[in-house]
């Protein structure tokens, strides 16, 4: 005798529920992976853009650096060390420091009498004993610009000594500790708007660059990437980015893991040509990445790195 079936059995219902649970689990995992991928892509894009923005800012400062003054400080946060950058040295974190030429004073200000812009400083100078005269320049404009930038006074600036033969950049530019560096001439007085008097007698010749401040760039422990300015290593007592009370610190970016700078020449670390100009440096910024749990990570396999080549003019 045939019986009419009107409902699922308990076993059949359990079987259906199990199947639906498995299908639902796969669906939820797929959805989770989908949105995780969107988040990872979004964060990657954002941090690449942040790295490129930092490199864009860095390029503007490195362009006016003196190549032979670029040094690595504070290896692994150990203060008071100093090394000339070596290509590919990415095993340690450093503070990158250098002295830059004051291009703001070279651009000058508007001279109402002449009816044109006049530079506050010109590299084309005449030398007479310890006095140098910058042709077609007006020191009062340089003094006004330096004062407006908050970097003290013209008399506390210095002149780059291109004729120094000391190949030790750390000692030559006093970027580590005060050592009577030979990379600059300090200013003793400003006799008039065309002349500067120096404490030492420079060699005759042109290309006497005005130095207003040094720069230091470092990754802080919290991931902030900072620029330090308004310190002058040629002054006494010695001014260093981490000891001088009036140093100015500005944050250029966040979520940074590492920063490197090097010059790709195998002999630069041992015998740099101090008279060379127009060197190309590599700047590399690595941003903090995300680990498998989408947490911020500084692990080498997770960080996001970007590079840029910069033409350093001096």
C-alpha positions in Angstrom: 0.0 0.0 0.0 1.5 3.4 -1.0 1.7 6.2 1.6 1.7 9.9 0.7 4.8 11.8 1.9 3.9 15.2 3.4 7.1 16.6 5.0 10.9 16.3 5.4 12.2 13.9 7.9 14.4 15.2 10.8 17.5 13.8 9.2 16.8 15.5 5.9 16.3 18.8 7.6 19.5 18.5 9.5 21.3 17.6 6.2 19.9 20.7 4.5 20.9 22.9 7.4 24.4 21.5 7.3 24.7 22.1 3.6 23.3 25.7 4.0 25.8 26.3 6.8 28.7 25.2 4.7 27.6 27.3 1.7 27.0 30.3 4.0 30.5 29.9 5.5 32.1 29.9 2.1 30.0 33.0 1.2 31.0 34.9 4.3 34.7 34.0 3.8 34.5 35.2 0.2 32.8 38.5 1.3 35.4 38.9 4.1 38.2 38.4 1.7 36.6 40.8 -0.8 36.3 43.6 1.7 39.7 42.9 3.2 41.2 43.1 -0.3 39.5 46.5 -0.8 40.9 47.7 2.5 44.4 46.5 1.7 44.3 48.1 -1.7 43.0 51.3 -0.3 45.7 51.4 2.4 48.4 50.5 0.0 47.4 53.3 -2.4 47.1 55.8 0.4 50.6 54.9 1.8 52.2 55.0 -1.6 50.7 58.5 -2.0 52.0 59.4 1.4 55.5 58.2 0.5 55.5 60.0 -2.8 54.4 63.2 -1.0 57.2 62.9 1.5 59.7 62.3 -1.3 58.4 65.4 -3.1 59.1 67.5 -0.1 62.5 65.9 0.5 63.6 66.6 -3.0 63.2 70.3 -2.6 65.6 70.3 0.4 68.1 67.9 -1.0 68.4 69.8 -4.3 70.2 72.6 -2.4 72.3 70.4 -0.2 76.1 70.3 -0.3 76.7 66.7 -1.5 79.9 66.3 0.5 78.1 67.3 3.7 75.4 64.6 3.6 76.0 62.1 6.4 74.2 59.4 8.4 73.8 60.0 12.1 72.4 58.0 15.0 72.7 54.4 13.8 69.9 52.4 15.5 69.2 55.5 17.7 72.8 55.4 19.1 73.6 59.1 19.4 76.9 60.8 18.4 78.0 58.5 15.6 78.5 59.7 12.1 79.0 57.9 8.7 79.2 58.9 5.1 76.3 57.1 3.3 77.2 53.9 1.5 75.1 52.6 -1.4 72.7 49.8 -0.3 73.3 50.3 3.4 69.7 49.5 4.6 70.5 47.4 7.6 70.1 50.3 10.0 68.0 53.4 10.5 69.8 56.7 10.4 69.2 60.4 10.8 70.2 62.0 7.5 71.8 65.4 8.0 73.5 68.0 5.7 74.2 71.6 5.2 72.3 73.4 2.4 73.1 76.5 0.4 70.8 79.5 1.1 69.0 79.8 -2.2 66.4 82.1 -0.7 69.0 84.8 -0.3 70.2 84.2 -3.9 66.7 84.9 -5.2 66.7 88.2 -3.3 64.1 90.9 -3.0 62.7 93.8 -5.0 64.9 96.9 -5.1 62.8 100.0 -5.7 65.8 102.1 -6.6 66.9 99.7 -9.3 63.4 98.8 -10.3 64.2 95.0 -10.3 64.8 92.0 -8.1 68.3 92.1 -6.6 69.9 89.0 -5.0 70.8 89.2 -1.3 73.8 87.0 -2.0 75.6 85.9 -5.2 78.2 83.1 -5.6 80.2 85.4 -7.9 82.5 87.2 -5.3 85.7 89.1 -5.1 88.1 88.1 -2.3 90.4 90.6 -0.5 92.2 89.1 2.5 89.3 88.0 4.8 86.7 90.2 3.1 84.5 89.0 0.3 82.3 91.1 -1.8 79.4 89.6 -3.7 78.9 91.3 -7.0 75.5 92.8 -7.7 74.2 91.6 -4.3 72.7 93.4 -1.4 73.5 91.9 2.0 70.7 93.8 3.7 68.2 91.7 1.6 69.9 88.5 2.7 69.7 89.7 6.3 66.0 90.5 5.9 65.3 87.1 4.3 67.2 85.2 7.0 65.4 87.1 9.7 62.0 86.4 8.1 62.8 82.7 8.0 63.5 82.6 11.7 67.1 81.5 11.4 68.7 84.2 13.4 70.9 86.7 11.6 73.2 87.1 8.6 76.2 87.4 11.0 75.4 84.0 12.4 75.5 82.4 9.0 78.6 81.1 7.2 80.3 80.8 3.8 80.9 77.3 2.3 84.6 76.6 1.9 84.9 74.7 -1.4 88.6 74.6 -1.0 88.7 72.4 2.1 90.7 69.2 1.5 89.4 67.3 4.6 87.5 64.2 3.2 85.9 63.4 6.6 82.5 64.9 6.1 81.5 64.4 9.7 84.5 66.4 11.0 84.6 68.8 8.1 81.1 70.1 8.7 80.7 69.6 12.5 77.6 67.6 12.0 78.5 65.2 14.8 80.5 67.1 17.4 82.3 70.4 17.3 85.7 69.8 15.8 86.8 73.1 14.2 85.5 72.0 10.9 87.1 73.2 7.7 84.0 73.1 5.5 83.0 76.6 6.1 84.1 80.2 7.0 82.3 81.8 9.9 81.3 85.5 9.5 82.9 88.0 11.9 81.0 91.1 10.8 78.9 92.7 8.0 80.7 96.0 7.2 78.3 97.2 4.5 75.6 95.9 2.1 78.2 94.5 -0.3 80.8 93.0 1.9 81.2 90.3 4.6 84.2 89.9 6.8 85.2 86.3 7.7 87.1 84.9 10.7 89.4 83.0 8.3 90.9 83.9 4.9 89.3 82.1 2.0 91.1 81.0 -1.1 90.7 83.3 -4.0 88.1 82.3 -6.6 84.4 82.2 -7.1 81.5 80.1 -5.9 81.3 81.3 -2.3 77.9 80.0 -1.1 76.0 81.4 1.8 75.0 78.9 4.5 72.0 79.7 6.6 71.1 76.4 8.3 71.7 72.7 8.4 68.9 70.1 8.1 68.3 66.7 9.7 65.6 64.2 8.7 64.7 61.2 10.9 62.0 58.6 11.6 60.7 59.0 15.1 59.8 56.0 17.3 56.1 56.7 16.8 56.4 56.6 13.0 56.4 60.4 12.4 58.9 61.6 9.9 60.5 64.8 11.1 62.6 67.6 9.6 64.9 69.6 11.9 66.1 73.1 10.9 67.5 76.3 12.5 70.7 74.8 13.8 74.2 75.9 12.7 77.0 73.4 13.2 79.6 76.0 12.6 78.7 78.1 15.6 80.2 78.0 19.1 78.9 76.4 21.3 78.2 73.6 18.8 74.6 73.4 17.6 73.2 69.9 16.8 69.7 69.0 15.8 69.0 67.1 19.0 70.8 69.3 21.5 70.2 72.9 20.3 67.3 74.5 22.2 66.0 76.7 19.4 65.9 74.0 16.7 62.7 73.9 14.7 61.0 70.5 14.2 58.4 69.9 11.5 56.5 66.7 10.8 56.6 65.8 7.1 54.6 62.6 7.3 53.2 59.8 9.5 53.3 56.0 9.4 56.9 55.9 8.2 59.1 52.8 8.9 62.5 53.7 7.4 64.3 56.4 5.5 67.6 56.0 3.5 69.8 58.2 1.4 72.8 57.2 -0.6 75.0 58.0 -3.6 75.7 55.2 -6.0 79.4 55.5 -6.4 81.7 52.8 -5.0 84.4 55.1 -4.0 82.4 57.9 -2.4 82.7 56.6 1.1 86.5 56.6 1.0 87.6 59.3 -1.4 84.8 61.7 -2.4 85.6 64.5 -4.8 84.9 67.4 -2.6 84.9 69.8 -5.6 82.3 67.8 -7.5 78.8 69.2 -8.1 75.6 67.8 -9.6 75.6 64.4 -7.9 72.6 62.2 -8.1 71.4 60.8 -4.8 68.8 58.1 -4.1 66.2 58.8 -1.5 64.1 55.9 -0.2 61.1 56.1 2.1 59.4 53.0 3.5 55.9 53.2 4.9 54.5 51.0 7.6 52.5 48.2 6.0 49.7 45.7 7.2 50.2 42.2 8.5 47.9 39.3 8.0 45.6 40.6 10.7 45.4 44.1 9.0 47.5 45.5 11.9 50.2 48.1 11.3 53.6 46.4 10.7 57.2 47.4 10.3 58.2 43.9 9.3 60.4 44.0 6.2 58.0 41.9 4.2 55.1 44.2 4.9 56.5 47.7 4.5 55.8 49.7 1.4 58.9 51.4 -0.1 59.2 54.2 -2.7 62.4 55.7 -4.2 63.4 58.9 -6.0 66.6 60.1 -7.6 67.5 63.7 -6.7 69.9 65.9 -8.5 71.9 67.5 -5.7 73.3 70.7 -7.2 76.2 71.6 -4.8 
